[in-house]
Amino acid sequence: MTTGSAERCRRRFLRFFPGGFKDQTYLEWERNYKVAAAREWHDALARPRLGLMLKSGRYREVAAIALRIESRTNLLFSFEKMALRDATRVPVGARGFAEGLYEFLYGSGAPAERFNRWCQVVSELPRRQTRVLTWPIITVFGFLAEPTRHMFLKPNVTRIAAARYGVEFLYHSRPNWQTYHDLLRFAGQMRRDLADLRPRDMIDLQSFLWVQGSEEYAGRSFRAAHTTKVPRLSVSEAR
């Protein structure tokens, strides 16, 4: 049973995209480029290939490929992209990132253990000026590698969306398993509530959240949405 708040979020999404998750405008604006990045990840950094690259010590190549694939999306802010590039330019950073990424995505252990280890790895990456340990950096690579299992977290947008949806989201600014687990719980609730619209994966659910919480869609009518492409925001506007 969906709540009144959840129904309002649903109506808001369908006002922009009447065809739901199959709407052509939705595909062009929100889904296709993320799916393309996920397919590129599967081709370049699926488990067998990534494992072989690590065995041959190609750490910087792993990092370069991961960052290149992410760069085809608009998921990270420019300062986060820069922080990752700086961190993985040095050998110790590239190796830490590559090995930590493999363990997070494909390693052994419970999901909580793997997630917390990944947070620790990212927190220890070399840093120049900007911080590396952010929620978008922590969650973007899982989201691209396995969008059926992992969700992407943009803090401000997600908190706004959760409030509009009428659910409590247990957010803490420092990346941690409890918050991420709560995000997955929230995603599961949305999947059930939107079952008739047939969301395919976390890409659809993250896009649904984006429409609820992003300033890109604030105050825009259906007519405006379908006559003008929603502009991407700058870092200062989106924070």
C-alpha distance (Angstrom), angle and dihedral (degrees) to the residues before:
residue distance angle dihedral
M1 . . .
T2 3.78 . .
T3 3.79 122.5 .
G4 3.79 126.7 -123.3
S5 3.80 89.7 -105.4
A6 3.79 91.6 52.2
E7 3.79 90.5 49.6
R8 3.79 90.5 52.4
C9 3.81 89.6 52.4
R10 3.77 89.7 50.1
R11 3.80 91.8 51.2
R12 3.79 90.4 48.1
F13 3.81 91.2 54.0
L14 3.80 92.8 46.9
R15 3.80 91.3 48.2
F16 3.79 87.8 64.4
F17 3.80 96.2 33.9
P18 3.83 111.5 26.6
G19 3.78 90.6 178.5
G20 3.79 91.2 58.8
F21 3.78 116.6 -145.3
K22 3.82 90.4 -12.3
D23 3.80 94.2 53.3
Q24 3.79 110.2 126.6
T25 3.79 93.1 -136.1
Y26 3.80 89.9 49.8
L27 3.79 90.7 51.7
E28 3.80 92.0 49.9
W29 3.80 96.7 44.0
E30 3.78 104.2 35.7
R31 3.79 117.5 8.2
N32 3.79 115.8 33.4
Y33 3.80 98.6 64.0
K34 3.81 91.7 48.0
V35 3.79 91.6 49.2
A36 3.81 89.8 48.9
A37 3.81 90.1 53.6
A38 3.82 91.4 47.8
R39 3.81 90.7 51.3
E40 3.78 91.2 48.8
W41 3.80 89.1 51.1
H42 3.80 90.7 51.4
D43 3.79 90.6 51.5
A44 3.80 96.0 45.5
L45 3.81 107.8 28.5
A46 3.79 109.0 22.9
R47 3.80 114.1 143.2
P48 3.84 99.8 -90.3
R49 3.79 94.6 46.0
L50 3.78 94.4 43.5
G51 3.80 90.4 49.2
L52 3.80 92.1 52.7
M53 3.79 91.5 48.3
L54 3.80 90.9 53.1
K55 3.79 92.3 48.4
S56 3.79 89.7 54.7
G57 3.79 92.4 47.7
R58 3.82 96.0 -114.2
Y59 3.80 92.7 147.2
R60 3.78 98.1 141.4
E61 3.80 90.2 49.5
V62 3.81 90.7 53.1
A63 3.79 90.8 50.8
A64 3.80 92.6 45.6
I65 3.81 92.3 51.5
A66 3.81 93.1 47.1
L67 3.80 91.9 49.8
R68 3.80 92.3 44.9
I69 3.79 92.1 53.4
E70 3.79 91.9 47.9
S71 3.81 90.2 48.8
R72 3.80 89.3 65.6
T73 3.81 88.4 66.5
N74 3.79 132.1 59.8
L75 3.80 93.7 -131.0
L76 3.81 100.1 110.9
F77 3.77 127.2 53.6
S78 3.79 117.8 -118.6
F79 3.81 92.9 -107.5
E80 3.81 90.0 54.5
K81 3.79 92.1 50.2
M82 3.80 89.3 49.8
A83 3.79 92.6 48.7
L84 3.80 90.9 52.8
R85 3.79 93.0 47.4
D86 3.79 91.2 50.8
A87 3.81 92.8 46.1
T88 3.81 95.1 51.3
R89 3.80 98.1 42.4
V90 3.81 90.8 81.8
P91 3.84 118.0 68.5
V92 3.81 96.2 -120.2
G93 3.77 91.2 51.6
A94 3.80 94.5 46.5
R95 3.79 92.1 49.5
G96 3.80 93.8 46.3
F97 3.78 91.5 48.9
A98 3.82 95.6 46.0
E99 3.80 96.6 46.0
G100 3.79 92.9 41.6
L101 3.78 91.2 50.1
Y102 3.79 92.0 52.6
E103 3.80 92.5 49.4
F104 3.79 91.6 48.2
L105 3.79 95.2 49.1
Y106 3.78 103.1 32.3
G107 3.80 109.2 8.1
S108 3.78 131.1 110.6
G109 3.78 128.0 -94.9
A110 3.77 135.6 63.9
P111 3.81 118.7 -48.5
A112 3.80 91.4 -109.3
E113 3.81 92.2 53.7
R114 3.79 93.1 47.9
F115 3.78 93.2 46.9
N116 3.80 93.5 48.8
R117 3.82 91.3 47.7
W118 3.79 89.3 51.8
C119 3.80 90.3 51.7
Q120 3.80 89.1 51.4
V121 3.80 92.2 49.2
V122 3.80 92.9 51.1
S123 3.80 92.0 45.5
E124 3.83 89.3 56.7
L125 3.82 96.9 49.2
P126 3.81 114.5 117.5
R127 3.79 112.1 -88.8
R128 3.78 130.3 -158.0
Q129 3.78 110.7 175.5
T130 3.79 111.0 -34.7
R131 3.79 125.8 55.3
V132 3.77 121.2 -103.1
L133 3.81 99.3 -163.9
T134 3.81 101.9 85.2
W135 3.77 130.5 135.1
P136 3.82 93.9 -114.9
I137 3.82 92.2 52.1
I138 3.81 92.1 46.0
T139 3.81 94.2 50.5
V140 3.81 106.7 30.8
F141 3.81 98.5 79.6
G142 3.79 95.3 49.7
F143 3.80 88.3 48.0
L144 3.81 91.9 53.6
A145 3.80 95.6 40.2
E146 3.82 98.9 45.5
P147 3.81 111.4 11.1
T148 3.79 91.1 169.5
R149 3.82 90.0 64.7
H150 3.79 110.9 21.4
M151 3.80 130.0 64.0
F152 3.79 129.5 -153.1
L153 3.80 118.0 -127.3
K154 3.79 122.6 -151.5
P155 3.82 100.2 175.9
N156 3.82 104.8 -147.5
V157 3.78 95.5 38.9
T158 3.80 92.8 46.3
R159 3.80 94.3 48.7
I160 3.79 91.7 49.4
A161 3.80 91.1 47.2
A162 3.81 92.6 48.5
A163 3.81 91.2 51.4
R164 3.80 90.9 49.8
Y165 3.79 90.3 46.9
G166 3.79 90.3 52.8
V167 3.81 99.0 -120.0
E168 3.77 130.8 123.2
F169 3.78 111.5 -117.0
L170 3.81 114.0 -162.0
Y171 3.78 97.4 -142.5
H172 3.81 126.9 177.2
S173 3.79 120.6 177.0
R174 3.81 95.2 -133.0
P175 3.81 109.7 72.7
N176 3.80 111.4 -104.7
W177 3.78 139.3 155.6
Q178 3.82 96.2 -110.9
T179 3.80 92.8 60.8
Y180 3.79 93.0 42.7
H181 3.79 91.5 48.6
D182 3.80 89.0 51.4
L183 3.80 89.3 51.5
L184 3.80 89.5 54.0
R185 3.81 89.3 48.9
F186 3.80 89.4 52.1
A187 3.80 90.3 48.6
G188 3.80 89.9 51.3
Q189 3.78 91.0 52.7
M190 3.80 91.2 50.3
R191 3.79 90.9 48.8
R192 3.81 90.1 55.3
D193 3.80 93.7 44.3
L194 3.81 92.0 49.0
A195 3.80 96.2 40.3
D196 3.81 93.4 122.1
L197 3.83 89.4 57.2
R198 3.82 88.3 53.7
P199 3.80 104.2 -135.4
R200 3.80 106.6 -154.9
D201 3.77 101.0 -154.0
M202 3.79 145.1 -32.1
I203 3.80 89.8 -61.1
D204 3.79 89.4 69.2
L205 3.81 92.5 43.9
Q206 3.81 93.4 47.8
S207 3.79 89.9 48.6
F208 3.81 90.3 50.7
L209 3.81 89.0 53.4
W210 3.79 90.8 47.5
V211 3.78 91.5 56.8
Q212 3.81 89.6 52.2
G213 3.79 99.3 46.7
S214 3.79 109.8 23.9
E215 3.78 123.0 99.9
E216 3.80 86.7 -138.3
Y217 3.79 89.1 78.2
A218 3.81 99.6 32.4
G219 3.79 113.5 126.2
R220 3.80 94.7 -5.8
S221 3.76 119.6 137.6
F222 3.79 126.3 -143.5
R223 3.81 90.4 -106.6
A224 3.81 92.9 51.7
A225 3.78 91.5 46.1
H226 3.77 92.4 54.8
T227 3.79 96.7 46.0
T228 3.80 99.9 44.3
K229 3.78 131.0 37.4
V230 3.78 111.0 -116.0
P231 3.83 105.7 -110.1
R232 3.78 121.7 -124.4
L233 3.77 112.9 -118.6
S234 3.76 129.3 -123.8
V235 3.79 119.6 -116.2
S236 3.79 93.0 -100.7
E237 3.82 92.5 49.4
A238 3.79 95.0 47.4
R239 3.80 99.5 46.9
